[in-house]
Structure formats: C-alpha cells, structure tokens
C-alpha cells in the first residue's frame, strides 16, 4: 500500500509541475492561475 501511495504522489507532483510550467508559458491568463492555486490547496 505504501509503495502505491508514494507512486501516486510522485505522479501527481509531476502533473502539477507540468501544469505550473504550462501556466508560466501562458501569462495572459491570470484568472486561471488563481483558480489552479486554489485547487492545489484543496
């Protein structure tokens, strides 16, 4: 179980990093940045 949880967390962190990189490439959408930050907090 622990190995699966660690793997899932690793994949999720990679996905978040990719999303952050995409958002950094799209500075024209400040509203979406705020929404994504709220989702990450949740």
Backbone as JSON, one array per atom type, in Angstrom:
{
  "sequence": "XXXXXXXXXXXXXXXXXXXXXXXXXXXXXXXXXXXXXXXXXX",
  "N": [[0.84, -1.21, 0.0], [1.87, 1.29, 0.84], [3.88, 1.72, -1.06], [2.33, 2.07, -3.35], [0.96, 4.4, -2.71], [3.06, 6.24, -2.53], [3.93, 6.19, -5.18], [1.67, 7.22, -6.51], [1.59, 9.79, -5.4], [3.97, 10.78, -6.41], [3.47, 10.79, -9.18], [1.35, 12.61, -9.22], [2.63, 14.93, -8.33], [4.39, 15.34, -10.43], [2.56, 15.87, -12.48], [1.47, 18.26, -11.5], [3.7, 19.89, -11.64], [4.05, 20.01, -14.41], [1.67, 21.31, -15.12], [2.1, 23.76, -13.84], [4.28, 24.68, -15.3], [3.09, 25.0, -17.82], [1.27, 27.01, -17.21], [3.01, 29.06, -16.6], [3.94, 29.58, -19.09], [1.8, 30.78, -20.15], [1.11, 33.66, -19.51], [-0.96, 35.31, -20.06], [-3.28, 34.54, -18.88], [-4.24, 35.24, -16.06], [-6.39, 34.78, -14.34], [-6.94, 32.02, -14.47], [-4.65, 31.05, -13.27], [-4.98, 31.79, -10.56], [-7.22, 30.22, -9.94], [-6.14, 27.65, -10.26], [-4.26, 27.62, -8.22], [-5.93, 27.62, -6.0], [-7.14, 25.13, -6.33], [-4.94, 23.43, -5.99], [-4.37, 23.89, -3.3], [-6.59, 22.72, -2.14]],
  "CA": [[0.0, 0.0, 0.0], [2.7, 2.5, 0.93], [4.54, 1.94, -2.34], [1.35, 2.61, -4.3], [0.68, 5.8, -2.34], [4.23, 7.04, -2.91], [3.92, 6.29, -6.64], [0.58, 8.14, -6.87], [2.01, 11.15, -5.04], [5.02, 11.19, -7.35], [2.81, 11.11, -10.46], [0.58, 13.85, -9.04], [3.57, 16.05, -8.25], [4.88, 15.58, -11.8], [1.46, 16.52, -13.21], [1.38, 19.64, -11.02], [4.84, 20.62, -12.19], [3.75, 20.26, -15.82], [0.63, 22.34, -15.17], [2.72, 25.04, -13.48], [5.1, 25.11, -16.44], [2.18, 25.48, -18.86], [0.72, 28.29, -16.76], [4.08, 30.05, -16.72], [4.05, 29.91, -20.52], [0.58, 31.49, -20.54], [0.88, 34.77, -18.57], [-2.16, 36.07, -20.46], [-4.46, 34.0, -18.19], [-4.03, 35.34, -14.61], [-7.53, 34.23, -13.6], [-6.79, 30.57, -14.35], [-3.59, 30.8, -12.29], [-5.57, 31.86, -9.22], [-8.08, 29.05, -9.75], [-5.3, 26.46, -10.09], [-3.67, 27.66, -6.88], [-6.97, 27.21, -5.06], [-7.33, 23.69, -6.47], [-3.77, 22.78, -5.4], [-4.52, 23.98, -1.85], [-7.59, 21.71, -1.76]],
  "C": [[0.87, 1.26, 0.0], [3.38, 2.78, -0.4], [3.57, 2.54, -3.35], [1.07, 4.07, -3.99], [1.84, 6.7, -2.77], [4.24, 7.24, -4.43], [2.86, 7.28, -7.1], [0.99, 9.57, -6.56], [3.08, 11.66, -6.0], [4.4, 11.59, -8.69], [2.05, 12.43, -10.34], [1.51, 15.06, -9.0], [4.12, 16.37, -9.64], [3.81, 16.3, -12.61], [1.34, 17.99, -12.79], [2.53, 20.47, -11.57], [4.59, 20.96, -13.66], [2.7, 21.36, -15.95], [1.23, 23.71, -14.85], [3.57, 25.56, -14.63], [4.21, 25.66, -17.55], [1.61, 26.84, -18.47], [1.77, 29.39, -16.88], [4.25, 30.48, -18.17], [2.83, 30.7, -20.99], [0.27, 32.63, -19.55], [-0.37, 35.58, -18.89], [-3.41, 35.6, -19.7], [-4.25, 34.05, -16.67], [-5.17, 34.73, -13.81], [-7.36, 32.72, -13.42], [-5.69, 30.24, -13.35], [-4.17, 30.8, -10.88], [-6.43, 30.63, -8.95], [-7.24, 27.8, -9.5], [-4.66, 26.46, -8.71], [-4.69, 27.21, -5.84], [-7.16, 25.69, -5.12], [-6.17, 22.95, -5.8], [-3.9, 22.79, -3.87], [-5.52, 22.91, -1.38], [-6.97, 20.32, -1.88]]
}
